Amino acid sequence: MSSIASQGPISRGSHSTAAPRPILSLRNSRKPLQPATQRTTVQLVVRVPTSEAQLARCTLHGLVGGALGVHTIDIDRRSDLACLHVELDRRRVAEAMALLMRTLSCAEFGSVRRLDRAA
């Protein structure tokens, strides 16, 4: 696939009457282009002691701020564990996990599953 772009208008000081010549730009047609706005949202499951749930939530908010999607926290009183279900951009999962491991050495990670909607 090729595209053509012009060089722009000729400056007023130029005496040339010829139209600007197009510049030919070739793109690799084998690689499909994805829109820059398309992002894959995933759900990350993290299990921590109940006493550390607030720290885990604040840590994730500090990392991704407003980009942190819907999240729920399930509390199991018998085992004294909190299970966080966090939605975030797939590209931030490794960063989120590394930060949680540094902050909460007791954090356990469950499944990371792709959600059907885009963020």
N, C-alpha and C positions, 0 to 999 in steps of 0.2 A: 504494500500500500504506500502511496506517496502523497505528499501534500505540498502545496505551493503557497509561499508567503512572499509578499512584495517587500521591497526594501524601504518603502515609505516615500513621502513626497520629496521632490527635488527642491533644494533650497532656492530662495529668491535670487541669490547672487549667481546662480548657475545660468549659463547661456544655452544649455542644451535643450532641445525641443523634443528629444526622444523620451518615450515613456520609461518609467523605471523597469528594469529587467527583473523577472521573478527569480527567486532562489529556490532550487529544487532540494527538498529534504526527504530522504528515504528513511522509513521506519522498518524495523524487523517485523514482518507480518506473521511470523510463527508464534509470537508471544501475545496472548490476548491482553488487552488493556482493561484494567479495573478502575472504576471511578474512585477518586481519592477519598470520597466521603463514605464509601462502603466499608463498614467495620463489622467484624464478627463478635457477637456477644456470647460469653460463656458463663456458666455458673460454677463457681469454685466452692467446694465444701471444706470447711476447716473445723476441727474439733479441738477444744481447749478446756481446761478446768473452768468451772463456772466463775470462780473468782477472777479469772483472767479475760473473760468475755468482753468486758468494757475496754480493756487495753487493746485487745485484738481489733475491735471495731474502730477505735480511735487511730490505731496504727494504719489500718487500711484507708480510712478517711484522709489521713495525713499524706499517704502516698498518691492517691488518685483524686482526692478532693471531690468536686462535684461530678466527676466522671464515674464515681462509684454508683452503680445502679441499685435496684431494689435489693434489699437484704433482709433476711429473717434470722432470728436466733431461736433455736429450740433448746430448752433446758431440760435435762434429765436429772431430777433430784436424787434418784437412787444411786446413780453412778457419779453424781456431781460433775457432769460434763455439759458444756454448751456446744452446740453444733451451729456454726454460722454458714448460711447459704448466701453467697455474695455473687452478684452479677457485675461483670466488668469486661472491658475490651480484651480479647484473646491475647493481644500483644503485651498486655501488662501482667499476665499470669505469673511468669517466671520471676519478675521483679517483686510482685506481691508475696509470692512464696518465700523468696530469699529474705525479704524484710521481716516477715513473720517468724522465720526460723532464727534470725538474729535477735529479734525482740523477745520471742516466746519459744524457748527451746523445747517446751512441752507440746507445741502445736503439732497436730496430726492432720494430714491432708487426705481427703477422700477423692471422689471422682471430680473431674473437670469435664462438663458436658456442654456441647454447643446448643445454644438456644435458637429457636426458629426465626426470631426477629433480629433485625440489625439495629445497632445503637447509633 
